Amino acid sequence: MEPRGTKRGAAKIRVAEPCNKLPRPAPSLPTDPALYSGPFPFYRRPSELGCFSLDTQRQYHGDARALRYYSPPPTNGQSPNFDLRDGYPDRYQTRDEEVQERLDHLLRWLLEHRGQLEGGPSWLAGATVTWRGHLTKLLTTPYERQEGWQLAASRFQGTLYLSEVETPAARVQRLNRPPLLRELMYMGYKFEQYMCAAAWETTLCSSPER
């Protein structure tokens, strides 16, 4: 990357540097697990601030319409006979993976509820806004030896925003994902659909008999 303000034609300019000047190493995060051994740090129990939903078209809704609850099949009686391939590929609508949503939905929710946060808008100063999966990836780095990651970090008015950036290796892997793996991924989501019920379905199932 060229310095800001540098012109293409300026590449001919040379500045002599001291012979004893060593290249500065790039900043890095040590990944030796032994460096992080010790008592487990204290984490405050998380509390819910709010929720939003994304529909099948990936459209944002500032409510809990997409919330699902764990609703396992009955333990007695016939087998539920789950068909994890049902709907694939005839009804399956794939998401455009080239569209990087990043923190867009989180930021929209914060903008809509900024004045309703506990402690007021100033509560965000010193807070970190990111997805839970990003923190998981960050904290498991000392134990992950195969997949790298990139995170974009921005600080605005005291708030740190962390968003994952797809690495070139991850992009190649995604674009060359074999059909069988795509189907297996669909089957995982289909299993989740079988095991969860919408809020109104849960209410009906738990209502007393008349």
C-alpha positions as CSV (number, residue, x, y, z in Angstrom):
1,M,0.0,0.0,0.0
2,E,1.4,3.4,-0.9
3,P,1.5,6.2,1.6
4,R,-1.2,8.8,1.3
5,G,-0.4,11.5,-1.1
6,T,2.3,9.5,-2.9
7,K,2.2,9.7,-6.7
8,R,3.0,6.9,-9.1
9,G,5.9,8.9,-10.6
10,A,7.5,9.4,-7.2
11,A,8.8,5.9,-7.2
12,K,12.2,7.0,-8.6
13,I,13.0,9.0,-5.4
14,R,15.4,7.2,-3.1
15,V,16.3,8.1,0.5
16,A,19.4,6.5,1.9
17,E,18.8,4.8,5.2
18,P,21.4,3.8,7.9
19,C,23.0,0.5,7.2
20,N,22.4,-0.7,10.8
21,K,18.7,0.0,10.7
22,L,16.8,-3.3,11.1
23,P,13.3,-3.9,9.7
24,R,10.6,-3.4,12.3
25,P,8.7,-6.7,12.9
26,A,5.0,-6.7,12.2
27,P,2.8,-6.7,15.4
28,S,1.7,-10.2,16.2
29,L,-0.3,-12.1,18.9
30,P,1.6,-14.9,20.6
31,T,-0.3,-18.2,20.3
32,D,1.6,-20.4,22.7
33,P,-1.0,-21.8,25.0
34,A,1.4,-21.8,27.9
35,L,1.4,-18.0,27.9
36,Y,-2.2,-18.0,28.8
37,S,-2.3,-20.6,31.5
38,G,-3.6,-19.4,34.9
39,P,-6.8,-18.8,36.8
40,F,-9.9,-18.3,34.6
41,P,-10.8,-14.6,34.4
42,F,-14.1,-13.3,35.8
43,Y,-16.8,-12.7,33.2
44,R,-20.1,-11.1,34.2
45,R,-23.1,-13.0,33.3
46,P,-24.5,-11.6,30.0
47,S,-27.9,-9.9,30.0
48,E,-30.2,-9.3,27.0
49,L,-30.4,-5.8,25.7
50,G,-32.8,-6.4,22.9
51,C,-33.3,-8.5,19.7
52,F,-33.9,-8.2,16.0
53,S,-34.8,-10.6,13.3
54,L,-33.8,-11.4,9.7
55,D,-36.4,-12.9,7.4
56,T,-35.9,-15.4,4.6
57,Q,-34.9,-12.5,2.3
58,R,-32.3,-11.3,4.9
59,Q,-34.4,-8.2,5.6
60,Y,-34.0,-6.5,9.0
61,H,-36.9,-6.4,11.5
62,G,-36.4,-4.8,14.9
63,D,-38.5,-7.4,16.8
64,A,-38.4,-11.1,17.8
65,R,-40.5,-12.5,14.9
66,A,-37.8,-14.9,13.9
67,L,-37.1,-16.2,17.5
68,R,-37.3,-19.9,17.9
69,Y,-37.4,-22.2,20.9
70,Y,-36.0,-25.6,21.5
71,S,-38.9,-28.1,21.1
72,P,-37.7,-31.7,21.0
73,P,-39.9,-34.5,19.7
74,P,-41.7,-36.7,22.3
75,T,-39.5,-39.4,23.8
76,N,-42.2,-42.0,23.6
77,G,-44.1,-43.0,20.5
78,Q,-43.0,-43.3,16.9
79,S,-39.7,-41.9,15.6
80,P,-40.0,-38.4,14.2
81,N,-38.5,-39.6,11.0
82,F,-36.7,-36.4,10.1
83,D,-35.9,-36.0,6.5
84,L,-32.8,-33.7,6.5
85,R,-32.8,-33.5,2.7
86,D,-36.3,-32.3,2.4
87,G,-36.4,-29.1,0.4
88,Y,-32.9,-29.5,-1.0
89,P,-32.3,-28.3,-3.7
90,D,-35.8,-27.6,-5.1
91,R,-37.0,-25.1,-2.4
92,Y,-33.7,-24.0,-0.9
93,Q,-32.9,-20.4,-1.5
94,T,-29.1,-19.8,-1.2
95,R,-27.8,-16.6,0.2
96,D,-25.6,-14.4,-1.8
97,E,-22.3,-15.0,0.1
98,E,-20.6,-12.2,-1.8
99,V,-22.7,-9.7,0.2
100,Q,-20.8,-9.0,3.4
101,E,-23.2,-7.9,6.0
102,R,-20.6,-7.4,8.7
103,L,-22.0,-5.4,11.6
104,D,-24.7,-3.7,9.6
105,H,-27.7,-5.2,11.5
106,L,-26.1,-4.7,14.9
107,L,-25.4,-1.1,14.1
108,R,-28.9,-0.5,12.9
109,W,-30.3,-1.9,16.1
110,L,-28.0,0.4,18.2
111,L,-29.0,3.4,16.2
112,E,-32.7,2.6,16.7
113,H,-32.3,2.0,20.5
114,R,-29.4,4.3,21.4
115,G,-31.5,6.3,23.8
116,Q,-33.0,3.2,25.5
117,L,-29.7,1.6,26.5
118,E,-29.1,1.1,30.2
119,G,-27.0,4.0,31.3
120,G,-27.8,6.1,28.2
121,P,-25.8,6.4,25.0
122,S,-22.6,7.1,26.9
123,W,-22.8,3.4,28.0
124,L,-21.3,2.5,24.6
125,A,-18.1,4.3,25.5
126,G,-15.6,1.6,26.4
127,A,-17.8,-1.2,25.1
128,T,-17.0,-3.6,22.3
129,V,-19.6,-4.2,19.5
130,T,-19.1,-7.5,17.6
131,W,-20.7,-10.9,16.9
132,R,-20.3,-13.6,19.5
133,G,-18.6,-15.8,16.9
134,H,-15.9,-13.2,16.4
135,L,-15.0,-13.3,20.1
136,T,-15.0,-17.1,20.0
137,K,-12.5,-17.1,17.1
138,L,-10.3,-14.6,18.9
139,L,-10.2,-16.4,22.2
140,T,-9.5,-19.8,20.6
141,T,-6.6,-18.5,18.6
142,P,-3.9,-20.1,20.8
143,Y,-5.5,-23.5,20.1
144,E,-6.3,-23.1,16.4
145,R,-3.5,-24.3,14.1
146,Q,-5.1,-24.5,10.7
147,E,-7.4,-21.6,9.9
148,G,-6.2,-18.0,10.0
149,W,-8.5,-14.9,10.4
150,Q,-8.6,-11.2,9.9
151,L,-10.5,-8.7,12.0
152,A,-11.1,-5.0,11.2
153,A,-11.1,-2.9,14.3
154,S,-12.5,0.6,14.5
155,R,-12.7,2.9,17.5
156,F,-15.4,5.6,17.5
157,Q,-16.2,7.8,20.5
158,G,-14.7,5.2,22.8
159,T,-16.5,2.2,21.4
160,L,-14.5,-0.6,19.7
161,Y,-16.1,-2.2,16.7
162,L,-14.8,-5.6,15.5
163,S,-15.8,-7.1,12.2
164,E,-14.4,-10.1,10.5
165,V,-12.7,-9.8,7.0
166,E,-12.7,-12.8,4.8
167,T,-9.2,-14.0,4.2
168,P,-8.0,-15.0,0.7
169,A,-7.7,-18.6,1.8
170,A,-11.2,-18.6,3.3
171,R,-12.6,-17.1,0.1
172,V,-10.9,-19.8,-2.1
173,Q,-12.3,-22.5,0.3
174,R,-15.8,-21.0,0.1
175,L,-15.8,-20.7,-3.7
176,N,-14.5,-24.3,-4.1
177,R,-16.9,-25.8,-1.6
178,P,-17.9,-29.3,-2.9
179,P,-21.6,-30.0,-3.5
180,L,-21.7,-32.7,-0.8
181,L,-20.4,-30.2,1.8
182,R,-23.1,-27.7,0.8
183,E,-25.8,-30.3,1.2
184,L,-24.4,-31.4,4.6
185,M,-24.5,-27.7,5.7
186,Y,-28.2,-27.5,4.6
187,M,-28.9,-30.7,6.6
188,G,-27.6,-29.1,9.7
189,Y,-29.9,-26.1,9.3
190,K,-32.8,-28.5,8.5
191,F,-32.2,-30.3,11.7
192,E,-32.3,-27.0,13.6
193,Q,-35.6,-26.3,11.9
194,Y,-37.1,-29.6,13.1
195,M,-35.9,-29.1,16.6
196,C,-37.1,-25.6,17.1
197,A,-40.6,-24.0,17.1
198,A,-41.8,-20.5,16.7
199,A,-43.1,-18.5,19.6
200,W,-46.7,-19.0,18.7
201,E,-46.2,-22.8,18.2
202,T,-44.6,-23.0,21.6
203,T,-47.5,-21.2,23.1
204,L,-50.0,-23.6,21.5
205,C,-48.1,-26.6,22.6
206,S,-47.9,-25.5,26.2
207,S,-51.5,-24.3,26.6
208,P,-53.7,-26.4,29.0
209,E,-56.3,-28.7,27.6
210,R,-59.9,-27.5,27.8
